[in-house]
């Protein structure tokens, strides 16, 4: 009998383990490729569908970024300035502004023109000095406005008026001016002063007899009326005498002792203008001393670094405003008409202040109230008018 292996049916040869693993791997690769192809086809279809939306989104984001960049650049140009031969000053304006209306101080360019550039560099801390300081250039040249003929028309008699006879000295306008001056003269008090708070329908709340008297005198002087010539010699003389009587030893004309009154430097500047114009129109030397003292007080009350004026005399950490500064510069301009010497440094640092209240450092076209205040649309027109007038005085 044969053994079972020989008598049973024969079995086929089985594949080796290596061949079986290779076959399973081939099937897996084919399956993965089929999945990859399906996913790729699906992704391609989705991408084609989303291309228009992606394009619109990209365009919108680019526009938004451009707009935001423009605002950043604009605000940077408006509010921040490089320091020039000076140091930053942080100022607490709480003594000048009512509570709730105090702006956050920012860096203000501070150039002291009371010293030449070599002196300024010598006062800087060692670490703040530039590696290669520029050569001293001296102070920039000022081209102050010509005042030689500023009051020429006021000195003319009515029959000397130039033109076609329709100006202030002749014609219909002359009657209106005459009536207005007559009304002003009637409001004068017996001691020579005028008041803002009288029996007027629109009397305000500001108190300053200095301001009222100075403005009344400026109206009379504007018509060529002086204490030596014209129809109102008595009224002009009494007004000038009253102002002279209240002037303090330091030259201040303001009639109230309290510091920080809003009307202080408006009133003092107006009284200074009145004395300087009366001196320039008449040449009366008795007016020169009070006029010169008033000018010295303005020089000493200016911020010696930043260059502005405010409601009180300023140290180098006080910030002026363009409204008061304009009147102060007008007084100094009038002093030049009366041939009163004004320190050139006063004009140099006043010009620095005007630079600081430009709305943009790169353009002198528009001005704001204070260098540390934001731009206010409501103040743009009056401050710009005053800033440009100051620029004309400074040449």
C-alpha positions as CSV (number, residue, x, y, z in Angstrom):
1,X,0.0,0.0,0.0
2,X,1.3,3.4,-0.9
3,X,1.4,6.3,1.6
4,X,-1.3,9.0,1.7
5,X,0.8,11.6,0.0
6,X,1.0,9.6,-3.0
7,X,-2.6,8.4,-3.1
8,X,-4.3,11.9,-2.5
9,X,-4.9,14.6,-5.0
10,X,-2.0,16.9,-5.8
11,X,-2.0,20.6,-4.4
12,X,-0.9,23.6,-6.4
13,X,2.2,25.4,-5.4
14,X,1.3,28.2,-3.0
15,X,2.9,31.8,-3.5
16,X,5.7,32.7,-1.3
17,X,5.3,35.3,1.5
18,X,7.2,37.9,-0.6
19,X,4.9,37.6,-3.5
20,X,1.8,37.9,-1.3
21,X,3.2,41.1,0.3
22,X,3.9,42.6,-3.1
23,X,0.4,41.9,-4.3
24,X,-1.2,43.5,-1.3
25,X,1.1,46.5,-1.7
26,X,0.1,46.9,-5.3
27,X,-3.6,46.9,-4.5
28,X,-3.1,49.5,-1.7
29,X,-1.1,51.8,-4.0
30,X,-3.8,51.6,-6.7
31,X,-6.5,52.3,-4.1
32,X,-4.6,55.4,-2.8
33,X,-4.0,56.7,-6.3
34,X,-7.7,56.5,-7.0
35,X,-8.5,58.4,-3.8
36,X,-5.8,61.1,-4.6
37,X,-7.1,61.6,-8.1
38,X,-10.7,62.0,-6.8
39,X,-9.6,64.5,-4.1
40,X,-7.5,66.5,-6.6
41,X,-10.4,66.6,-9.1
42,X,-12.7,67.8,-6.3
43,X,-10.3,70.4,-5.0
44,X,-9.7,71.7,-8.6
45,X,-13.5,72.1,-9.1
46,X,-13.8,74.0,-5.7
47,X,-10.8,76.3,-6.5
48,X,-12.3,77.2,-9.9
49,X,-15.6,78.1,-8.2
50,X,-13.9,80.3,-5.5
51,X,-11.6,82.3,-7.8
52,X,-14.0,85.2,-8.3
53,X,-14.8,85.5,-4.6
54,X,-11.1,85.4,-3.7
55,X,-10.3,88.1,-6.2
56,X,-13.0,90.4,-4.8
57,X,-11.9,89.8,-1.2
58,X,-8.2,90.5,-2.1
59,X,-9.1,93.7,-3.8
60,X,-11.2,94.9,-0.8
61,X,-8.4,94.1,1.6
62,X,-5.9,95.9,-0.5
63,X,-8.1,99.0,-0.5
64,X,-8.6,98.9,3.2
65,X,-4.9,98.6,3.9
66,X,-4.2,101.6,1.6
67,X,-6.7,103.7,3.4
68,X,-5.4,102.8,6.8
69,X,-1.8,103.5,5.7
70,X,-2.9,106.9,4.5
71,X,-4.4,107.8,7.9
72,X,-1.3,106.6,9.7
73,X,1.0,108.7,7.5
74,X,-1.2,111.7,7.7
75,X,-1.5,111.6,11.5
76,X,2.2,111.0,11.8
77,X,2.9,114.1,9.7
78,X,0.4,116.2,11.7
79,X,1.2,115.4,15.3
80,X,4.8,114.4,15.6
81,X,7.9,116.5,14.8
82,X,11.5,115.7,15.0
83,X,13.5,117.4,17.7
84,X,15.9,120.1,16.6
85,X,18.6,121.3,18.8
86,X,16.4,120.9,21.8
87,X,14.6,118.5,24.1
88,X,11.0,117.3,24.5
89,X,8.9,119.1,27.0
90,X,5.9,117.5,28.8
91,X,3.5,120.2,29.9
92,X,0.6,120.1,32.4
93,X,-2.0,122.5,31.0
94,X,-4.3,122.1,33.9
95,X,-3.7,125.7,35.1
96,X,-4.9,127.1,31.7
97,X,-7.8,124.9,30.7
98,X,-11.0,123.9,32.5
99,X,-11.4,120.4,33.9
100,X,-12.6,118.0,31.3
101,X,-11.0,119.9,28.4
102,X,-7.3,119.0,28.9
103,X,-5.6,117.5,25.9
104,X,-2.8,115.0,26.4
105,X,0.5,116.7,25.9
106,X,2.7,115.6,23.0
107,X,6.3,116.3,22.1
108,X,6.7,119.8,20.9
109,X,9.8,121.0,19.0
110,X,11.7,123.2,21.4
111,X,14.4,125.4,19.9
112,X,15.8,128.1,22.2
113,X,16.6,131.1,20.0
114,X,17.9,133.0,23.0
115,X,21.2,131.2,22.5
116,X,23.3,130.7,19.4
117,X,23.6,127.1,18.2
118,X,27.0,126.6,19.8
119,X,25.6,127.5,23.2
120,X,22.6,125.3,22.8
121,X,24.8,122.3,21.9
122,X,26.9,123.0,25.0
123,X,23.9,122.7,27.3
124,X,22.7,119.3,26.0
125,X,23.5,116.1,28.0
126,X,26.6,114.4,26.7
127,X,24.7,111.4,25.3
128,X,22.3,113.7,23.5
129,X,25.0,115.5,21.5
130,X,25.3,114.5,17.9
131,X,28.4,112.6,16.8
132,X,29.1,115.2,14.1
133,X,27.4,118.4,15.1
134,X,26.7,120.8,12.3
135,X,28.8,123.9,12.0
136,X,27.2,127.0,13.7
137,X,25.0,128.8,11.2
138,X,23.8,131.6,13.4
139,X,20.2,132.6,13.6
140,X,18.2,132.6,10.4
141,X,17.7,136.0,8.9
142,X,14.3,137.6,9.6
143,X,12.7,139.8,6.9
144,X,10.3,141.8,9.2
145,X,7.5,143.7,7.4
146,X,8.2,147.3,6.5
147,X,6.4,149.6,8.8
148,X,7.7,153.0,7.6
149,X,4.4,154.0,6.0
150,X,2.0,151.9,8.0
151,X,0.2,154.9,9.5
152,X,0.6,157.3,6.5
153,X,-3.1,157.6,5.7
154,X,-4.1,158.4,9.3
155,X,-1.9,161.5,9.2
156,X,-3.6,162.8,6.1
157,X,-6.3,165.5,6.3
158,X,-9.7,164.8,4.6
159,X,-8.8,166.9,1.6
160,X,-5.5,165.0,1.1
161,X,-7.2,161.6,0.7
162,X,-6.1,159.8,-2.4
163,X,-8.5,158.1,-4.8
164,X,-12.0,158.8,-6.0
165,X,-13.3,160.3,-2.8
166,X,-15.3,157.3,-1.6
167,X,-12.9,156.2,1.1
168,X,-13.0,156.6,4.9
169,X,-12.0,160.3,4.7
170,X,-14.7,161.2,2.2
171,X,-18.0,160.0,0.9
172,X,-20.9,158.1,2.6
173,X,-18.6,155.9,4.7
174,X,-17.3,159.0,6.5
175,X,-20.7,159.7,8.1
176,X,-21.0,156.2,9.5
177,X,-17.6,156.4,11.0
178,X,-18.3,159.9,12.5
179,X,-21.4,158.6,14.2
180,X,-19.7,155.6,15.6
181,X,-16.8,157.7,17.0
182,X,-19.3,160.1,18.6
183,X,-21.1,157.1,20.3
184,X,-17.8,155.7,21.6
185,X,-16.8,159.1,23.0
186,X,-20.1,159.3,24.9
187,X,-19.4,156.0,26.7
188,X,-16.3,157.3,28.3
189,X,-16.3,157.5,32.1
190,X,-15.3,160.7,33.9
191,X,-11.9,159.3,35.0
192,X,-11.0,158.5,31.4
193,X,-11.7,154.7,31.2
194,X,-14.2,152.8,29.2
195,X,-16.0,149.6,30.4
196,X,-17.1,146.4,28.8
197,X,-19.9,145.9,31.3
198,X,-22.1,148.9,30.9
199,X,-25.8,149.6,30.1
200,X,-25.4,147.7,26.8
201,X,-28.0,145.3,25.3
202,X,-25.2,142.8,24.5
203,X,-22.9,143.3,27.5
204,X,-20.7,140.3,28.1
205,X,-19.3,138.7,31.2
206,X,-15.6,139.5,30.6
207,X,-14.3,142.1,33.0
208,X,-11.4,144.4,32.0
209,X,-11.5,148.2,31.9
210,X,-8.0,148.0,30.3
211,X,-9.3,146.1,27.3
212,X,-12.4,148.3,26.9
213,X,-10.3,151.5,27.2
214,X,-7.6,150.3,24.8
215,X,-10.2,149.2,22.1
216,X,-12.0,152.5,22.3
217,X,-8.7,154.4,21.9
218,X,-7.7,152.1,19.0
219,X,-11.0,153.1,17.2
220,X,-10.3,156.8,17.7
221,X,-6.6,156.5,16.7
222,X,-7.6,154.4,13.7
223,X,-9.4,157.6,12.4
224,X,-6.3,159.7,13.1
225,X,-7.7,161.2,16.3
226,X,-4.9,161.8,18.8
227,X,-4.5,163.7,22.1
228,X,-2.8,166.5,20.1
229,X,-4.9,166.7,16.9
230,X,-8.5,166.0,15.8
231,X,-12.0,166.3,17.2
232,X,-11.5,164.0,20.3
233,X,-8.2,165.3,21.8
234,X,-9.7,165.4,25.3
235,X,-11.1,161.9,25.2
236,X,-7.9,160.4,23.8
237,X,-5.7,162.2,26.4
238,X,-8.0,161.1,29.3
239,X,-7.9,157.5,28.1
240,X,-4.1,157.4,27.7
241,X,-3.7,159.0,31.1
242,X,-5.9,156.4,32.8
243,X,-3.9,153.6,31.3
244,X,-0.7,155.3,32.3
245,X,-2.0,155.6,35.8
246,X,-2.7,151.9,36.3
247,X,0.4,150.6,34.6
248,X,2.5,148.6,37.1
249,X,6.3,148.8,37.6
250,X,6.9,145.8,35.4
251,X,5.1,147.5,32.5
252,X,1.8,145.5,32.8
253,X,-1.3,147.4,31.8
254,X,-3.9,144.9,33.1
255,X,-6.3,146.3,35.6
256,X,-6.8,143.1,37.6
257,X,-4.2,141.6,39.9
258,X,-5.4,138.0,39.7
259,X,-3.1,135.8,37.6
260,X,-4.4,133.7,34.8
261,X,-7.3,135.8,33.8
262,X,-8.3,135.1,30.2
263,X,-8.4,138.8,29.3
264,X,-4.9,139.6,30.7
265,X,-2.6,139.5,27.7
266,X,-5.3,140.5,25.2
267,X,-5.9,143.7,27.2
268,X,-2.2,144.4,27.8
269,X,-1.4,143.9,24.1
270,X,-4.2,146.2,23.1
271,X,-3.1,148.9,25.5
272,X,0.4,148.6,24.2
273,X,-0.8,149.0,20.6
274,X,-2.7,152.2,21.6
275,X,0.4,153.8,23.2
276,X,2.6,152.8,20.3
277,X,0.2,154.1,17.7
278,X,-0.3,157.4,19.6
279,X,3.5,157.8,19.9
280,X,4.0,157.0,16.2
281,X,1.3,159.4,15.1
282,X,2.4,162.3,17.3
283,X,6.0,161.8,18.2
284,X,5.1,162.8,21.8
285,X,8.0,161.5,23.9
286,X,6.0,161.5,27.1
287,X,4.4,158.3,25.7
288,X,7.7,156.6,25.0
289,X,8.5,155.3,28.5
290,X,5.2,153.6,29.2
291,X,5.2,152.2,25.7
292,X,8.7,150.8,26.1
293,X,7.9,149.3,29.5
294,X,4.9,147.6,28.1
295,X,7.0,146.1,25.3
296,X,9.6,144.9,27.8
297,X,6.8,143.2,29.8
298,X,5.7,141.3,26.6
299,X,9.2,140.2,25.9
300,X,9.7,138.9,29.4
301,X,6.3,137.1,29.4
302,X,6.9,135.1,26.3
303,X,7.8,131.4,26.7
304,X,11.7,131.6,26.3
305,X,11.9,128.3,24.5
306,X,8.6,127.6,22.7
307,X,7.9,131.2,21.9
308,X,4.1,131.7,22.6
309,X,2.1,133.8,24.9
310,X,-0.9,132.8,27.1
311,X,-3.0,134.3,30.0
312,X,-0.1,134.7,32.3
313,X,3.7,135.1,32.0
314,X,5.2,131.8,30.8
315,X,8.3,129.8,31.8
316,X,9.8,127.4,29.4
317,X,7.3,124.7,30.4
318,X,4.2,126.7,29.7
319,X,2.4,126.5,26.3
320,X,1.0,129.5,24.6
321,X,-1.9,129.7,22.2
322,X,-2.1,131.4,18.8
323,X,-5.1,133.6,19.8
324,X,-3.1,135.5,22.5
325,X,0.2,135.2,20.6
326,X,-1.3,137.1,17.6
327,X,-2.2,140.1,19.7
328,X,1.2,140.1,21.4
329,X,2.9,140.1,18.0
330,X,0.7,142.8,16.8
331,X,1.8,144.9,19.8
332,X,5.4,144.3,18.9
333,X,4.7,145.2,15.3
334,X,3.2,148.5,16.5
335,X,6.2,149.1,18.6
336,X,8.4,149.0,15.5
337,X,6.1,151.7,14.0
338,X,6.9,153.9,17.0
339,X,10.7,153.1,16.6
340,X,10.8,151.2,19.9
341,X,13.5,148.5,19.8
342,X,12.3,144.9,20.1
343,X,14.7,142.0,20.9
344,X,15.1,140.0,17.7
345,X,15.1,136.8,19.8
346,X,11.5,137.5,20.6
347,X,10.7,137.3,16.9
348,X,12.9,134.3,16.3
349,X,11.2,132.1,18.9
350,X,7.7,133.5,18.0
351,X,8.4,132.1,14.5
352,X,9.2,128.7,16.2
353,X,5.8,128.9,17.9
354,X,4.1,129.6,14.6
355,X,5.8,126.5,13.2
356,X,4.5,124.4,16.1
357,X,0.8,125.4,15.5
358,X,0.8,124.7,11.8
359,X,-1.7,121.9,11.1
360,X,1.0,120.2,9.1
361,X,4.7,120.7,9.5
362,X,5.2,120.5,5.7
363,X,2.6,123.3,5.0
364,X,2.1,126.7,6.5
365,X,-1.4,127.1,5.0
366,X,-3.5,126.2,8.0
367,X,-3.1,126.8,11.8
368,X,-4.7,125.6,15.0
369,X,-5.2,127.0,18.5
370,X,-2.4,125.3,20.4
371,X,0.5,123.0,19.4
372,X,-0.6,120.3,21.8
373,X,-4.3,120.4,20.8
374,X,-5.9,118.4,18.0
375,X,-7.0,120.1,14.8
376,X,-10.5,121.6,15.4
377,X,-12.6,122.5,12.3
378,X,-14.4,125.3,14.2
379,X,-11.1,127.0,14.9
380,X,-9.5,126.5,11.6
381,X,-10.6,129.8,9.9
382,X,-9.9,132.3,12.7
383,X,-6.6,130.6,13.7
384,X,-5.5,130.4,10.1
385,X,-6.3,134.1,9.5
386,X,-4.3,135.0,12.6
387,X,-1.4,132.7,11.8
388,X,-1.0,134.1,8.2
389,X,-1.2,137.7,9.5
390,X,1.6,136.9,12.0
391,X,3.7,135.4,9.1
392,X,3.3,138.6,7.2
393,X,4.6,140.6,10.2
394,X,7.6,138.3,10.4
395,X,8.2,138.6,6.7
